[in-house]
Amino acid sequence: MQSLQESQLSPERAVFSQVIEAGLGFTHELGRGQVARIVDLHGNQAVDTLFFNARDLDERYSATETIRRQGNIYLTTGSALRSSEGRVLLTIVADTCGRHDTLGGACSAESNQVRYALDKHYMHNCRDSFLLSLARYGHGMTKRDLSHNINFFMNVPVTPEGGLSFEDGVSGPGRYVEMRAEMDVLVLISNCPQLNNPCNAYNPTPVQFLVWDV
Ligand SMILES: [Zn+2]
């Protein structure tokens, strides 16, 4: 499944724009109907992202519901990003990358040790960025609130045997994905600091987050 679709929205008319530096976390609340775009400024970056219903933080993005209902493991234009209650949090309305992962999970101190080496335990990772961002956001959210995530721009193909493999990215400089909030949504991003796998070409880079009132 790959559905390339360009957006008609111009960056000059965005009501919010922020560059998320390489390796940093970020939170933002989207109002229902707003459209958000994530731009892979330099290409081959992985943007680990969780979504929550901003009015009921116990309802959050579910990879299982999303995959089951669309009958496909990859995310692209037209994908409805569903919640733990089966409702649509956001819909992907434009995509110039063509494929996004929701199976690979987010990197952590533990996964860095298991996948790479014991001495990688102290390296900066997405899970720690999520926790720091949640602590700043408040509302009592903790590691218990970290569940399924999307890895925008990340290439994790599934082999014919059903295996997962982390591959060189399929994105490029300036490619973007855009989604419309179907309810008030809290966005939680870790712009992945990973230095040990090819998903971000071993070189974390900044991304841009833009919002429009449509
Ligand atoms: Zn990561």
Boltz pocket constraint, residues with backbone or C-beta under 6 A from the ligand:
constraints:
  - pocket:
      binder: B
      contacts: [[A, 48], [A, 106], [A, 107], [A, 108], [A, 125], [A, 126], [A, 127], [A, 190], [A, 192], [A, 193], [A, 194]]
      max_distance: 6.0
